[in-house]
Amino acid sequence: MPHFILDCSENILELQKPREVLEEVLETAYATGLFEKNDIKVRLNPFKHSLVQGSDDDFIHVFANIMEGRNTEQKSNLSKQIVAKLKSMFPSTPIISINIRDFEKASYCNKKML
């Protein structure tokens, strides 16, 4: 169920193989113990043109969408673990960040639920 969507500058794809980035985020999220491995979805959106903090420097921002029910400490740990992993993979990238949004269980639906 959790979705991790990475927005990044296009140059990021030249620094690491996209598949490796996706797999590392998946493994890091799984290692927190919050999710089943087969439920985790990770996607990457490279941007050819961007202006972040007034610059065209490289960046990675992760939008994490997870089912409600995790506490603040769990979400904080998840954020820190993913940023730490990306920082180790991209040590010269000046902007690496994440935000976590909760899905509301009552309004979430997928085709298996119908």
VMD Tcl script that draws the C-alpha trace (Angstrom):
set ca {
  {0.00 0.00 0.00}
  {2.68 2.61 0.70}
  {3.69 4.66 -2.30}
  {7.08 6.37 -2.45}
  {7.27 8.84 -5.34}
  {10.68 10.37 -5.93}
  {10.81 13.66 -7.79}
  {14.36 14.47 -8.83}
  {16.50 16.44 -11.21}
  {17.22 14.53 -14.40}
  {20.95 14.48 -13.63}
  {20.26 12.11 -10.70}
  {19.76 9.35 -13.29}
  {23.36 9.78 -14.40}
  {24.71 9.44 -10.86}
  {23.03 6.11 -10.02}
  {21.04 3.55 -11.98}
  {17.32 4.29 -11.54}
  {16.52 0.65 -10.70}
  {19.09 0.69 -7.89}
  {17.60 3.87 -6.43}
  {14.11 2.35 -6.50}
  {15.32 -0.88 -4.90}
  {17.23 0.93 -2.14}
  {14.20 3.03 -1.20}
  {12.03 -0.11 -1.18}
  {14.50 -2.03 0.99}
  {14.93 0.90 3.37}
  {11.17 1.30 3.81}
  {10.79 -2.45 4.34}
  {13.60 -2.50 6.93}
  {11.60 -0.13 9.17}
  {9.15 -2.97 9.83}
  {6.16 -0.78 8.99}
  {5.22 -2.44 5.70}
  {5.04 -5.78 3.94}
  {7.64 -5.88 1.15}
  {5.16 -6.86 -1.55}
  {2.93 -3.89 -0.66}
  {5.58 -1.20 -1.21}
  {5.47 0.79 -4.46}
  {8.30 3.10 -5.53}
  {8.32 5.41 -8.57}
  {10.78 7.93 -9.94}
  {9.92 11.19 -11.75}
  {12.96 12.93 -13.23}
  {12.60 16.61 -14.17}
  {14.57 18.07 -17.05}
  {13.86 21.62 -15.89}
  {13.49 22.74 -12.30}
  {14.16 25.69 -10.05}
  {14.62 24.70 -6.43}
  {15.61 27.33 -3.89}
  {16.45 29.67 -6.77}
  {18.90 27.24 -8.33}
  {19.03 24.44 -10.87}
  {21.06 22.25 -8.49}
  {20.29 18.55 -8.27}
  {17.56 17.52 -5.87}
  {15.55 14.55 -4.66}
  {12.23 14.88 -2.88}
  {10.25 11.84 -1.77}
  {6.50 11.99 -1.40}
  {5.58 9.09 0.90}
  {1.90 8.20 0.96}
  {1.11 5.63 3.64}
  {-2.04 4.23 5.26}
  {-3.03 6.05 8.42}
  {-2.23 4.41 11.73}
  {1.50 4.96 12.19}
  {2.56 7.25 15.00}
  {4.77 10.32 14.73}
  {7.86 8.45 15.95}
  {7.42 5.73 13.30}
  {6.93 8.30 10.53}
  {9.91 10.32 11.71}
  {12.11 7.21 11.70}
  {10.88 6.30 8.20}
  {11.73 9.80 6.95}
  {15.18 9.77 8.50}
  {16.02 6.29 7.23}
  {15.07 7.10 3.64}
  {16.89 10.45 3.63}
  {19.97 8.80 5.16}
  {19.97 6.09 2.48}
  {19.62 8.65 -0.33}
  {22.30 10.84 1.23}
  {24.70 7.89 1.22}
  {23.89 7.21 -2.44}
  {24.06 10.88 -3.51}
  {26.54 12.59 -1.15}
  {27.02 15.64 -3.39}
  {23.31 16.28 -3.98}
  {22.50 19.43 -2.00}
  {18.76 18.88 -1.54}
  {17.36 15.55 -0.34}
  {14.03 15.63 1.48}
  {10.83 13.71 2.20}
  {7.33 14.33 3.44}
  {4.85 11.74 4.61}
  {1.13 11.93 4.01}
  {-1.43 9.57 5.53}
  {-4.06 7.88 3.38}
  {-7.44 7.78 5.06}
  {-8.48 4.12 5.39}
  {-12.19 4.95 5.04}
  {-11.75 6.54 1.61}
  {-8.96 4.40 0.13}
  {-9.97 1.93 -2.56}
  {-8.22 -0.25 -5.11}
  {-9.55 -2.81 -7.59}
  {-8.97 -5.77 -5.24}
  {-11.37 -4.17 -2.77}
  {-14.30 -4.13 -5.21}
}
mol new
graphics top color blue
foreach p $ca { graphics top sphere $p radius 0.5 }
foreach p [lrange $ca 0 end-1] q [lrange $ca 1 end] { graphics top cylinder $p $q radius 0.2 }
display resetview
